[in-house]
Amino acid sequence: MDKRVDTTIGAVGASRVRSREDCLILRPFPLWLFQRGVPDGPKLLLQKLRGEDVDLVAYAEGLHPHAVCSHCHQVRHLDGFEHKQWEKVRANMPAMCMHCKHGKDGPRKRKLDAAIKYPCSACKLAKIEDAFPRAQLKQEHDRKCLACCRTITQLKCNECDEPKPVEHFNTNMVTFPVESVVCKACQDEMKEKDAKRDRKNWFTCRGCRQIFPAAASGKQSDHQHCLNCASRGRRMSKPAAIASASGTRSK
């Protein structure tokens, strides 16, 4: 996509047209450009002028999410982690930064492409795709960013049907939809069953190697990867990502 494409260019061009005969569209344009709502800059400025509380720290985190390296325990931003390591961050699992992985002579940052933003249903902030768990982005509604998922203190296991503190669940469970959540005890109990018929409606993810109920599968017809691992490592190209986001916004 042309980096100079902006909603203001389209607005200026449209304001000069007096009839359909005067308008000539030379090439297709992404529809999502005109469906993003008010730009963040003017929106935040108006909120500030009205005296409303603006959480600039949360806004900055939505554009440049960060995580703590599991090795050096330093806070690193998104560009300080390799893609595969940041996928672990998105699943709320320990990850190692580039500085620890490659040493002092290796790369410390990576180049990032322009990212599409999605609204979080909890904090109501628009954040880039990498600030959301993949399991949350696969939901059509009620998407929560990783920061909001981490604030969850209690979950309900769909196997034993009991609400429990979050400590009774694996750390990645806070990133899954509620119908996919199971506690550690139920997962361990299912692991001990040898016969395949005893594991009916359960599968072992080939990515993270954890056992999940069928509801946590990325593809319901092929139970091989969980919602977080289903597309991990297969990065969508920018045109495909834009087309996908455009289709989502046009519905």
Sequence and secondary structure as in RCSB ss.txt:
>XXXX:A:sequence
MDKRVDTTIGAVGASRVRSREDCLILRPFPLWLFQRGVPDGPKLLLQKLRGEDVDLVAYAEGLHPHAVCSHCHQV
RHLDGFEHKQWEKVRANMPAMCMHCKHGKDGPRKRKLDAAIKYPCSACKLAKIEDAFPRAQLKQEHDRKCLACCR
TITQLKCNECDEPKPVEHFNTNMVTFPVESVVCKACQDEMKEKDAKRDRKNWFTCRGCRQIFPAAASGKQSDHQH
CLNCASRGRRMSKPAAIASASGTRSK
>XXXX:A:secstr
  TT  HHHHHHHHHT  SGGG    S   GGGGSS S HHHHHHHHHHTT    HHHHHHHHS EEE TTT  E
EEGGGS HHHHHHHHTT     HHHHH TTS          EEE TTT  EEEGGGS HHHHT SS    HHHHT
T  EEE TTT  EEEGGGS GGGGGS GGG   HHHHHHHHT  SGGGGTTEEE TTT  EEEGGGBSSTTSTTS
BTTTTTTT    HHHHHHHHHHHHH 
